């Protein structure tokens, strides 16, 4: 039986991300590469899926226009999407992948999607977090 946690850990190491926290019992790896906007990206290995989440910003004054723009931007995101936490105040990037056939390129593509999103959409994110 393959150890998915170790496989994913090896992938993020090969991709030159810094592991800032890990717990193999809980299947959690936290990574960062600030030059790409990746900070405290949580990777959860929960067989049969891998879950990636990164906190983006807090919505101080929820409004329909903000939610509408976030939903519209979801259409442009290659992998993953904006989601809200349970409180409805925190915007998080989330992606899920199947572990059974996950390879290095697919994981890299999902992380790159987040990095691209942050670079392309940073001005909007800053404005949303100020409102």
N, C-alpha and C positions, 0 to 999 in steps of 0.2 A: 504494500500500500504506500502510495506516495505521500510525502509530508508537504501539503500545500503551503503551510506557513513558511517553511524553509525555502521552498521554491520562490515564493513571493519576496521573501527577505533577500534572497540572492539576486533576484531581478532588480530590486530597487538599489542594491549595492552596485550592481553592474551598470546601472543608469546614472551612477554618481550622485545619488541623493543621500543626504545625511540623515541617518536614523537618530531621532532625538528621544524616542521612547519605544520600547517593545515589551510585549507580554505574550509569550507563546501560549500560556494556559488560556488566555482570553482571545487569542488570535488577533491581537492589535499591534500594528506598527504605525508609528507617527514619523513622518519624514518632512524634510524641508530642503529647498534650494532657493534661497531668497532672490537670486539673480533671475529666476524664472517666475517669481511671484508665489512660489509654493512655500507656505509656512504653516506648519502644524496640520498637514494633510493626514487624516486618519485613514488607514487602510485596515479594514476588518476582514479577516479570513474566516468566513462562516460557511463551511461546506454545505451546499454545493455552489455558493456564490462568494464573490469578493465585493465588498462595499467600500467605496471611497467617499469621504466627506471632508470639505474644508469650509470653515466659517468664513463668510465674506463680509457681512456688515449687519448692523442692527437697524431696523426701521423704527425711527423715533415717532414719526407721525404717519401711520398707515393711511394710504389713500388709493383709490381705484386707479389713478393714472400710473402710480409706481408699480402696482401689481400687474397692470396691463402691459407696461413696457417690459417687465421681467418675463412675462409669459410670451410676449412677442420675440424677445431675445432667445428664449429657449429653442425656437425654431431654427436659429442660426448655429447653435452649439453643435459641434460635430459629435461629441460623446458627452453624456451626462446632461444635467439640467440644474436650473435654480430651483430650490425647494425652500419651504418654510419649516422651522422647527415647530414643536408642539405648541409653543406659546404664540406663534404667529408673528413674532417680532424679529427673529434672526433669519437672515437669508444665508443659505448654505448651498455650496455646489455639491451635487451627489451623482455618483455613477455606480452602476452595478454590472458586474461581469461574471460569466460562467467560469468556474474553476476547472471544469473537466478538460477543456481544450485551450485554456489561456496560455498565451506565449508572451515572450518579452515584448514583441512589437505591439501587441494589442494593449498591454499595460502601458507602454510608453505612449501610445496614441491617446489613451484616455487622460494621462497626466498632461500631455502636450495640449490637449483640448482645453484643460483648465488654464494652463499658462497663457495660451492664445486668447482665451476669453478675458482674462484679467488685463492683458495688455491692450486689447481692442476696446474694452468696455470700461476702462478705469475711470474716465471722466464721469460717466453716468453713475458708476458705483459711488464715487466721491459725492456727487450731488445728492443721490438717494440717502446716503448716510448723514448728510447735513440737514436734511428736511425734518 
